[in-house]
Amino acid sequence: MSKQVQDAYIVAATRTPIGKSGRGVFRHTRPDDLLVAAVRHALAQVPTLDPKAIEDAVVGCSLPEAEQGVNMARVAMVLAGLPHSVGGVTVNRFCASGLTAVQMAADRIRVGEADVVIAGGAESMSMVPMSGHKPSFNPAVFERDENVGIAYGMGLTAEKVATQWKVTRERQDAFALASHQKALAAIAAGQFKDEMTPVTVVDRFPDLARGEVATRTRTVDIDEGPRPDTSLEGLGRLKAVFAAKGSVTAGNSSQTSDGAGALILASERAVKTFGLKPLARFVSFAVRGVPPEIMGIGPIEAIPAALKAAGLKLDDIGWIELNEAFAAQALAVMDTVGLDASRVNPMGGAIALGHPLGATGAIRSATVVHALHRHQQRYGMVTMCVGMGQGAAGIFERV
């Protein structure tokens, strides 16, 4: 492994609220516009930074097509008003796209190729469906049984994990309820405010009496997903949706969502030059592959690798953002790795807050960075499973 030239520091971190896909608050808001809002808010956190010093932007997106295609990263940087000298690249590692963007930005700095880089993620599942508008698998995927898992729906992989790791329906529903309860408590306590970028939404609707289009402007500053009426009884009445006799339901799965996140990373030289105050240091990152048909267990392999790269032990990690793609896979990961439940998603996870695919890694990175300061924890981790059989984990240190 090559020696790091310099450390990469997060000097700004923010994210938009997360809206429900389909009929939610951002159903008519383009993902690049959500990203623009997050980038502008991140820049506002570092007023002494010369925008001309920003060299590149790396943005994660799980399905970079349609409204989030044509290199959304570059489009958003231009629309955010950054100098034309700032580059932009959009990357895809499905659910780990946003975290991979942070890792790539950090690596550019750590090897001495850049001093200031923007990292982020954006996804509109209202505008671009789960599998995109025209999914097309290579026919070779279906020629061998061991490759078919690549084409499995995510829910089916969660059912396979639930069966293999013996995660009961009761545990899944209890985990889902806890996610909502923790998220609601965090919202009530204002714990998301430090990381939140309020977004102005303009609703348009016909005024038939006047024969014109009327508009209504509102500010969205809270996550839409958490439900105070969630109960074990209600969750228990939901039917399995991916297997006839399964245990994975809409209630114990992550919500399809819309949202964006943005972070600004800088070298020590840039920190000193512009008088920036680092929030955290990017410590390590690891990605590992697993069988596609049980993609949910990816963090089981990625977490130990990230810890080894950081020279840390699991007990050193005080705050863990484990993406709740499904309660089944989250519990399987926690059981196998031995994660302390009190340190996992203390403010709720994707079952309550939502999972805007490629944006989630950047969103949860912003959550970790601010939570480390609020709760005086030294190390935090963001980790998630990845469609088609991967796991990713990134570690941050409070500065």
Phi, psi and omega in degrees: 000132181288151181285137177292136179280318182205163179277155174248128183246141172273120182250351175205143181206127181205167178205156176281165166300160178256125180256154176288141179283157176091291182236017185276184187294335182252020185298334179251009181260125181294146179295327178291330175289323175298319179295319178302316180299317180293318180296315179297321179291322177297318179296325179294338179283345181230067186296339180275353180282127175284116181305334179292344179280345178286126186259334185200166174223131179242121186234131179270142176205130185285328180226079185283075178216171178052233184297342178244027177260207180043048180052070182306327181300312181293318179302313183294323180295321178293314181292335178284353178088015178286157178303149180295347179286346180280122180281182178195134177221138178257130184238153183228113166230045181048236187294342179260014183300314182295320177291322177297323177298318177297316179298316181294320177296316179298319182294323176302321180285317186295330179267004174085015180273344181207160178248331178221125180221139173269137174235149180189190178198150178208143179204134170241104177278354171285323185264330179235114185293170186312314183257012182083178183278337182214073179294139181211101179278147172301129180305334180297337178302326186265002183274341180227134184303324184289349179258348187297332180303336178300327184266359180296143170291152184299324180297323179293322177295325178294322177297320179294323177293316180302320180289312185291325182262004175056050178264113187285161176299321181298317179294320180297314181293322178295321178296318179297316178300317180298324179299314178295317182296317180293320180295316179296320179295320179293320178296314181299327181273359179071024186284347178266354188298321183297329184263357192266137171255107176298142182238130177274126181244134177251114177266136178241136181209154184286134171258094187295327181296322182261351180067039181215170178268121178265157180233152176221127181254135178216157179253127178259120182224021181214146178293141187270341191286317186302134184241120180290343181269007179293135179215161176298324180296315179295316178297322182293337180278348182286143180271150174298140186247352184246342179212142186304319180244034185272187182232357182268122183238174174297332182283332179251025174242161177293154178274139172287137197210172176235137178176175180206158176216155180213139176229151173245125180249144184217153174280168177298324179298316179292323178302315181288319183298318186255007178062042182274154178250108180295141174266323183201161174253136175280118190266306183201166179211145175213146173227140179221151178263151177221168177304130184304327184287348175232046186303334185298341183269010181311317180299338178302325179269325186284323183298310178300325180293319178294321177297317180297317180296329180273348185070033183239165174250161181303323180295342179285341186272112185271342182219126183234121172259097179261112184299126182271070176302315174213146177301324182301312183285325178297316179293322178298319178295313182299318180296315187285316182282333182087038180286138176287115185302330182289342180261353184264121176048057181298342179248024181088167182225201190294337177297324178264314188275336181105161186221084177282057175033255187296346178273339190302319181299320178288320179299311182288335173294319176297321178298312182298313184302315181284325180294324179301321179285317184296325184250009175055045174260147183276313185241142175225160182225142170244129182213150181201158169278164185223133180309147181072012169097061173217164171222147180224151178210137177230141183244137180238147176240128177296138178246000000 
